[in-house]
Amino acid sequence: MEDWEPKTRLGRMVKDGEITDISQIFTVGLPLMEPEIVDILLPELTEEVIDINLVQKMHRSGRRVRFRATVAIGNGNGYIGVGKAIAKEVGPAIRKAIRNAKLNLIEVNRGCGSWECGCGTPHTVPFKVTGRTGSVRVTFMPAPRGIGLAAGDVSKTILRLAGITDVWSRSQGQTQSTINNAMASFNALKQTTKMKINPKQAEAISLARGKVE
């Protein structure tokens, strides 16, 4: 990354070593506008292609064919991103989707929010969360340790990349839509950081934000 020339203030801070942990970015609230920032601060990211579709569009010059890719990225420990992109070929579409996923990266709160469990480790969602995209509505609920991911295949991928190992889930709507299912699951995990929790409640559910050593 030595040849990378940052174009934003955040990028310059990362390259100069002023920011060494990605959690600092989410604490400050600065927007991610350069994927190289994520490459430097989270080199252990894993990428998974969720969906590839052929998109056809009629134009006056004829029918245009494009490929739409949806990709999820995560470090398996508190960070997840989902991106979509369209290109003339599959390879460029996937690369663009990965770039967009890095720019859409979020920090996830985890905990031990199930009343059936008391292990005190951040293995599930801290409380019930719901995400919507289109007609699809996905709800994740805390589960005791050892249950695993009781969710559909697409939601399982999102949860696993985020570092969640146990969850109950419920889906509604046109769940056969892979993209909407992935985005609804992603939006549900966004909600884990939006609810305000006082220190006493956070301690009770063993709340952990982002990466856990």
Secondary structure, 3 states (H helix, E strand, C coil): CCCCCCCCHHHHHHHCCCCCCHHHHHHHCCCCCCHHHHHHHCCCCEEEEEEEEEEEEEECCEEEEEEEEEEEEECCCCEEEEEEEEECCHHHHHHHHHHHHHHCCEECEEECCCCCCCCCCCCECCCCEEEEECCEEEEEECCCCCCCEECCHHHHHHHHHHCCCCEEEEEECCCCCHHHHHHHHHHHHHHHHCCCCCHHHHHHCCCEECCCC
